Amino acid sequence: MSSSSFGINRSGFYSCSPTLSKRISCSSSSLESRSSRYISKGCKLIGCGSAIPSHEFSNDDLAKIVDTSDEWISARTGIRSRRILTGKENLTTLAVEAARKALEMAEVNADDVDLILFCSSSPDQMFGGAPEVQKELGCKRNPPAFDIRAACSGFLLGLVTASSYIRGGSFTNVLVIGADNVSRYIDWTDKKTCVLFGDAAGAVLVQACDSEEDGLFGFDLHTDGFGSRHVYADVKHTKRNIALDLNGTALGFSPTCPSISFIHMNGQEVYRFAVSVVPKSIKASLAKARLKLSDIDWLLLHQANMRIIDRVATKLEFPMDRVISNLANYGNTSAASIPLALDEAIRSGKVKEGETIATAGFGGGLTWGSAIVRWC
């Protein structure tokens, strides 16, 4: 079958080519049934929510434990404060709160959710956070729920994954949650990294709609594993100093105690990477959406560093007064940063119904991507 046998437009429409129609009749009842689902399915964002820890940790607070200052941090990053999980709350609690707010705005019951995507690199337990979120939301129909681990690009991957499930014809309401507790992996004596990160959760409800109402116009996703050396947190295995055997028989291996290292990041390389790939990715998404930058109402980038945001906007020649940012108050919240900023912008009235947003994420992996979306 040639690569042109099926076509897909920005609303998820599939069509048969003349070549294929000679081999498989496009008028058969089974194919008509499947095609009608594809043709009618678009997807749109109809609800959002966010949640932050109660404990605020300012630059002045940081200056009490590491050699830095509010002026040093804000001048280099644009960050003035961040929120930190202290133990009284956990990441699941934040994720559930954000999800409930998104469902409330969308006027969708938890029992009507068909799929939960939990985008996080720091869930509360090894087997993932999605099942815990599903449980706490009280989803009685037991919808599938699983994690997407792609660092700061996680929410973008979750959004595109949600659209793919919906356009496949079987899902109506997909809850996409971006949540991270990055502070648990921070070396608080390293001023190059401890000043950057905070904890938060954000969520959106993506719902099936007619193709004419489609609200995800184009996307572009990438990974470069060779760049993983620039941002990483290794899993360590320390040998256990105990003698173990089974009925006197040696195990044949050395049992270990696993742990995860602090986050290590080469800030200069990450800056070069982000300002290079993000503008290209946004332009690629615009091309797939058949839109121009002048059609975009807002630019929403992963909230990593204000220098990166400023540089990307400059390279795109996009007006700064149309750039959404809440970095100063929360720092880099990884997969939570885009839905957190989006939720604040919508609830404040900045982003209005029908407006179009170019959004992009980038981070560990190295991963990056972009999407052109419309709010409602």
Secondary structure, DSSP 8 states (H G I E B T S, - for coil): --TTSEEE-TT--EEE-HHHHHHS-TTSHHHHHHHHHHHH-EEEEEEEEEE--SEEEEHHHHTTTSS--HHHHHHHH---EEEE--SSS-HHHHHHHHHHHHHHHHT--GGG--EEEEE-SS-SSTT-SHHHHHHHHT-TT---EEEE--GGGHHHHHHHHHHHHHHTTS-SEEEEEEEEEGGGG--TT-TTTTTTB-EEEEEEEEEEE-GGG--EEEEEEEE-GGGGGGEE--EEEEE--S--EETTEE-SS--EEEEE---EE-HHHHHHHHHHHHHHHHHHHHHHHT--GGG-SEEEE--S-HHHHHHHHHHHT--GGGEE--HHHH-B-GGGHHHHHHHHHHHTTSS-TT-EEEEEEEETTTEEEEEEEEB-
